[in-house]
Amino acid sequence: MSESSPEASRRIVALVLPELLLEVAVAAAPQRSRGPWGVVLLDPGELGEPLEEPLRPTARLTAVSASARRCGVREGQTIAEARALVAGFEAMRLHPALVERALAVVAEVALGFGATASLRVPDTVWLDVSGSAHLFGGETPLAEELAERVRGLGHVVRAAVAPGPELARAVARWAPPDHRGKGVHTVPADGAARAVQALPVVALPLSEEAQGFLLRLGVLTLGDLAALPRSTLTTRLAGEVGRALDLALGIDPTPLVPYRLPQTVVEELGFEYGVEGSEPLLFALRGMSARLAARLTARGMSAEKLVLTLAHDRSISHLRGAKEKTELRFALSSPLAREEEIRRVVSSRLERTRLPAPTLGVRLEVPVMVPLVARQLELGEALAGGTDIERELPVVLAELMADVGEARVGVLTTLDSHRLEARSMLAPALVRSNTRTRRGGARAESPRVSRGERRHGPRSTTPLAVHVSGTPLPVIEGALAESSDGEARAPLTRLLPEPLRFDGALRVGTTVAFEQSLYTIEALRFEHRLHAVEWWNGAPITRDYVRVWLKATDGLIEAMVYVDRSSGKRYLQAVAD
């Protein structure tokens, strides 16, 4: 092989998860007993068998627990042999789809470090890092950081970098731990034959018959195999001789089958027995949020919407007349991708949700994703310690929307109106638009145009000046009103939700009652008059606004009262705090 060939420059990371079958089995049945136990991974021909039937005693164990290993039970033994060594040995079947789903999560996280990922049941994920190692400071730092990410998902992992996938997997699985204890090995491209010569022959992807033949010949390591002439092995190893000798010589042209990402990101967790309350769900949500955030970050995407689905016990739900599923939807004010942000938003709503029945399953889904936009870090903000303000505000807003509802959280905007109660409104915090995520992360937006904007153009956000019509009433009474000019008056800061009926006369000294409290008018001053405004609505508004100073036992209150000239009724509408 020449140095210019693609195989000479190819670098593959192999992630071997030796405890994956046990980890997936524990996640599928967390209430399983803690005694010695093992896992039987179903073959493709056994997938159609009923899962309720017990496993055959002749079924061979694919993985065993640490307690069973201490008792002498090993992989490859039958269940009958294991029970002969350990009384009460438990064996559970495991569907390959569950293992493949766990490997898919690891492959999705690995895609943040390389261009192409591949996986193979039961325990291996490969990643092509031929052109990305320099971005992480080299192959060893890349493999160490990737292994740390996988450990953060809750897996035991070993990693190795080699010129090919089979060599990388053999080194990751069979090489002794390095002196640093991080479980990461790097095989140089020009010294692969020397690096793998100490590995056992069973590390090769050979059939059991071929491995047994080599062991009977005394060929125990790949170095022993490389020393044999190729012609002597051709007749006995048939088609496997070429591949075996190439691997022993450090040559591995095995291609990778790319893993294709799903359209949506989903994390699921099931319980063998129903759990009551939200505490167990909040504990499970921590791991689900961490895996979800890792997958989003690897894609370079962020969540614009979240959906949490809780599947309840069907019989208890039917008995209580409740729904079998509880679905919580979260419309995020800003796309989120960090684990703690996603967990805070979801747990805030989940803590306040009353569940009708025990929960058997949890599903956290990201139905809408947008590209993750990184914000540039400024030196001034870093020195001032305020780098998290822009990131924290969307999270707090999303928590509020999850707690009190999306319709109750918004932005106060000004409108063109003469009436005080119509000069502002709570606009939605999220701008609604027809948004579709295109392939490659781009979005196409088609904003909705209201009927009024089609006729009159876009609505202006600049408030109109106060419309004054008619002759102002010369109502200036009291020392406070006489000493207060137009510029010194306090601004109105609080608009009452509903105007309160003002039953007293607008004169100094009048006593009025509001909400079981008595007030005395100390002064009043005419503000302005609205005469037949908003006539286009069919009900013209005609009002006189008067500013009054009300004295109570605890101080003086400045307020606004208007007189409806069509009915003569008076209302207290606003207060200057």
Secondary structure as GFF3:
##gff-version 3
##sequence-region A 1 577
A	DSSP	alpha_helix	6	9	.	.	.	ID=ss1
A	DSSP	beta_strand	12	16	.	.	.	ID=ss2
A	DSSP	alpha_helix	20	28	.	.	.	ID=ss3
A	DSSP	beta_strand	37	41	.	.	.	ID=ss4
A	DSSP	three_ten_helix	44	46	.	.	.	ID=ss5
A	DSSP	beta_strand	63	64	.	.	.	ID=ss6
A	DSSP	alpha_helix	66	70	.	.	.	ID=ss7
A	DSSP	alpha_helix	79	85	.	.	.	ID=ss8
A	DSSP	beta_strand	90	94	.	.	.	ID=ss9
A	DSSP	alpha_helix	96	110	.	.	.	ID=ss10
A	DSSP	beta_strand	116	120	.	.	.	ID=ss11
A	DSSP	beta_strand	124	128	.	.	.	ID=ss12
A	DSSP	three_ten_helix	133	136	.	.	.	ID=ss13
A	DSSP	alpha_helix	139	152	.	.	.	ID=ss14
A	DSSP	beta_strand	158	162	.	.	.	ID=ss15
A	DSSP	alpha_helix	165	174	.	.	.	ID=ss16
A	DSSP	beta_strand	184	186	.	.	.	ID=ss17
A	DSSP	three_ten_helix	189	191	.	.	.	ID=ss18
A	DSSP	alpha_helix	192	196	.	.	.	ID=ss19
A	DSSP	three_ten_helix	201	203	.	.	.	ID=ss20
A	DSSP	alpha_helix	208	216	.	.	.	ID=ss21
A	DSSP	alpha_helix	222	227	.	.	.	ID=ss22
A	DSSP	alpha_helix	230	237	.	.	.	ID=ss23
A	DSSP	alpha_helix	240	248	.	.	.	ID=ss24
A	DSSP	beta_strand	265	275	.	.	.	ID=ss25
A	DSSP	alpha_helix	279	299	.	.	.	ID=ss26
A	DSSP	beta_strand	301	312	.	.	.	ID=ss27
A	DSSP	alpha_helix	314	320	.	.	.	ID=ss28
A	DSSP	beta_strand	325	336	.	.	.	ID=ss29
A	DSSP	alpha_helix	339	350	.	.	.	ID=ss30
A	DSSP	beta_strand	359	371	.	.	.	ID=ss31
A	DSSP	alpha_helix	379	384	.	.	.	ID=ss32
A	DSSP	alpha_helix	389	404	.	.	.	ID=ss33
A	DSSP	three_ten_helix	406	408	.	.	.	ID=ss34
A	DSSP	beta_strand	410	414	.	.	.	ID=ss35
A	DSSP	three_ten_helix	420	422	.	.	.	ID=ss36
A	DSSP	beta_strand	424	428	.	.	.	ID=ss37
A	DSSP	beta_strand	433	437	.	.	.	ID=ss38
A	DSSP	beta_strand	443	447	.	.	.	ID=ss39
A	DSSP	alpha_helix	451	456	.	.	.	ID=ss40
A	DSSP	beta_strand	476	477	.	.	.	ID=ss41
A	DSSP	alpha_helix	479	483	.	.	.	ID=ss42
A	DSSP	beta_strand	494	501	.	.	.	ID=ss43
A	DSSP	beta_strand	511	514	.	.	.	ID=ss44
A	DSSP	beta_strand	517	533	.	.	.	ID=ss45
A	DSSP	three_ten_helix	535	537	.	.	.	ID=ss46
A	DSSP	beta_strand	541	552	.	.	.	ID=ss47
A	DSSP	beta_strand	555	564	.	.	.	ID=ss48
A	DSSP	beta_strand	570	576	.	.	.	ID=ss49
###
